[in-house]
C-alpha cells in the first residue's frame, strides 16, 4: 500500500520511519517532509496560500498517486477540515474531523468541555478583554498560567511566577497579538505544580488503546528554564507515571473525554492526547 504522511516535524519523521518498515507498505510520501523524512520517504512540496487550499492540494496528490492511507501529523490541517476533504473524495485518512479537532484547536473549548462533563482539570477563566484579564490575574496572584486559545506551535503557554510576568504575557497575547488570531482569546489557569507527563491513546470514538507514557521537555534552556517551545526532547516510558497513575488517567480523563465528545456529537477518532 501507499501511505502519505502530512507534516514536517520530528513527529512526521518518526511516523514515516516506522511506516516504511511495514511489509504492507510499498511507498511512503511525506508532505512537505524534512531532511529526516527524505531518508525514508519521498518528500512532496505542495504549496498553498492557506490551509484549505493546502488540503485541496494534498487531496489531489493522494488521488492522483493512488494513496491508500493518509496519516495527518499536525493539528492545523485537521482543524481546517482535511479529514472531511479527503473523505469527500473517498480517500482513507487517519485523524479527527474538523469538529473533533477543536479539542486541540481551542483550549477554551477543551476547558469548557471538561468542566461540563466533570473531567479533572485546573481551574480557569477565559477572557477576550485585556483589562478584565489583568484584574483577574491581580486578584488570583501568582504563580499562574496564561495561554493563547488557539494553535501556537507549542509556544502559546506561559507559566508565570509573578503577577507582573502573567500580566505581560496576557498583554503579548491579547493586545500585541504575538500569536495572531490564536491569541484572540486568552485562558488564565491555575498553576499546578509537579512533574508533567503525556499519555497518548488511539481511539475509534468508542474505545481507546493507550500508548506508553512520555515525558516531553518544552522549556528552551537546561533545568526547565526559559520559554516553552514545541519540544526540546522526549523519552518513553516515563517512570514518573506509575501503573496507578496510568489507570487514573485512563479512567478519569481519557475514557470520559471520548464519551463526552460522543455525547456532544463530535466523535473523536485518531490520537487523543492527555
N, C-alpha and C positions, 0 to 999 in steps of 0.2 A: 504494500500500500504506500501511497504518497502522503506525507504529512507536512503541513505548513505551520510553522511556529511564528506568532506575531510578537514582535518586541525587539529590543536592542540592548538589554542589560545582561548582568550575570545570571539572572534567573533564566533567561531565554537560552543562554549558553548551556546551562545545566540541563534544561529540557531537551534541547537539540542533541546534546551529547548522549543522553540516556536513550532517547528515541532512536538514534542512529545505531544503537546496539541491538535493537529488536530484530529478530529474524523475519518478522512480519512486515518490516518497513524497508522498502527498496530505495526510497528517496526522501530526504528531508530538505525543505526550503525554510529560510528564515527571513522575515521582512520587518525591518530593514537589516537586522542582524548586526554583528560587530566582528572584530578581528578573531575573537574566540570561536564564534559560530562558524566562521569561514573555514575552520579546520575540520568541521564535522558535518557541515550542511552547505547548501548553495544560498548565498545571500541574495536577496531580491530588493532592489532600491525602488520602492513605489512612493512617488512624491504626490503630495496633495496640499491644498490650501487650508483645509480644515478636516476635522475628524470624520465627518460624514462622507466627504469626498474620498478620504483615505479608505474608509470601509468599502465604498463602491469599487475602488481600485483593487483592493485585496480580494473582493468577491469575484471580480472579473479575472484576476490572475488564477484564483483557485478553480474557477470553472474552466478556463482555457487550458489549464495544465492538468485537469482531471485529478485534483487533490481530493483524497478520500477523507481526510480529517484535518481540521484546523484547531490548533491549541493557542488560546489567547493569553498572553502573559500580563501586559499592563492593564491598569484599571480604565484609562481614558477611552480606548476603543469600546470597552464593554459599556461604559456609561453613555457612549454615543450610539449604542444600539447595533454593534457588529453582529451579535447573535441573531437578531431579527433580520438583519440584512442578508446574512448567509442562508438562514432557513427559508427566506422568501425565494431563493434560487435553488432550494432543495439540497443545500450543502451541509454536511455534518460539521458541527463546530462545538468545541468544549468551552463552556463558560456560562455565567448567569446572564439573563435577559437584562435589558435596559432598566426595567423597574426594580429587578432584584439587585442589580449592581449599585443602586443608590445606597445600599448598605455600606459600600466602600466610598462612594462618590460624595456622600454628605454625612459628616459627623453628627450634625444636628438631627438628621433623620434617624440615625442609629441610636443616639441617646434617647430620643423620644420613644422609639420602638421598645427599647429595653425598659424604660420607665413604665410604659403602658402594660407590658407583659411581666413585670416583676423580675426581670433578669438583673443580677447584681452588676452594679457599675458605680463609678464615682459620682457624687452629687455635682450638679452643674446648673448653669443658666445660659441662655442663648441671647445674643444681642446683635442689633444692626446699627445702633447708635453708640458712638464712642463715649459720650459723656455719661450715659447710663452704665456702660461697661466699667468706666473709671470709678464711678460711685460704688458699684457692687464690689470691685476689687479692693477698694479702700476700706469698705465695710467688713469684708471677709478676712483681709490680711494675707500674709504670705507664710509659708510657700504656697504657691497656687500655679495653675497651668492655664495658658491661653492657647487656643487652637483656631486656625483658619478652617472654616467649614468644609471647603472643597478639596480637590486633589492638588497637592503641592509638592509632589515628588519626595515625600517623607520629611520635608523641611518646615512644614507649617505648624509644628508643635513647639511651644516654648515653655520649659519648666522654669519658673521664676522663683528665686529665693528671697526676693524683696518685692514690696508693693511697687516701687519705682520701676523695676525691671518688667513687671507684669503690665503696668500702665504703658510703658514704652512699647512692649510687644503688641498690646491692643492697638496702639496708635499706628504701628507699622502695618498691621493687618487691615484695620478698618479705615484709617484716614489716608495713609500713604499708599495703600493698596499694593504692598510689596508682592503679593501673590495674585494680583489681578482679581478676576471675578471669584476665584476660590476664597477670597477674603471678604466678600460682600456680607457674610455672616460670621460672627465670632462666637466661639464656645469658651466660657470661663469655667474651669473644672477644679474640683477638689484635688489636691495633690496627695496621691497615695505613695507611701514610702515602702521600699523593698526591692528585691531583685525582679527584673522583668523577664518574662519568657513568652514564647509564642507557640501556639498549638494550631496547626492547620489540619483540616479534615476534608476528605472528599465527600460530597453529598449529591444525591439524585433528587433532593427535595423531600424525601421521605425518611431515609436512613443516613447515617454518617459512618465513615471509616477514618478515624484519626490517624495522623502520622505521629512519628516520634517527636517529642518536644524539642524546640530550638531556642537558643539564646542568641539574640541579634544585638549587636552593639552599634548604636547610632551616633553618639557624640563624636565630633571630628578629632578630638585630641585624646591622648592617653589618660587613663584614670577617670574615664567618663566625664571629661571636661569639654566645654565648648558647645556650639550649637549643634542641633540634630542634623543628620544627613539622611540620605536614602539608605544608608547602611555601610559601616566600615568593616564588617565581617560578621560571620555567624558560625555556630557549630551545633552539632546534634549527635547524640542525645544530650539534653541539658540536665545534669544531676539535680539541679535545684527543684525540678518538677518530680516529686516522688509519686509513687503509684496512687497514694491517697489524694494528692493534689490533682493528678490527671483525672481520676474518677470524678472529682468535684467539678472540674472544668467541663467535662463531657456532660454530666448530669444537670448542672446548674446554668451552663452558658450555651454550649453548642447545640444540644438537643432542643432546649426551649427556643433558641433563635430560629432553628429550622421550622419548628412548629409555628412560631409567631409569624414568620414570613409567609407560610402557607395560609394561615388564618387571614392575613391581610391581602390575599390574592396576589402575592409576589413570590411564588415558589422559587427557592434558590437552588440552582444546580451548578456545581462547579467546586471550587476550593473555598471553604469557609475559614476565616482567619480569626483567631482569638488571642 
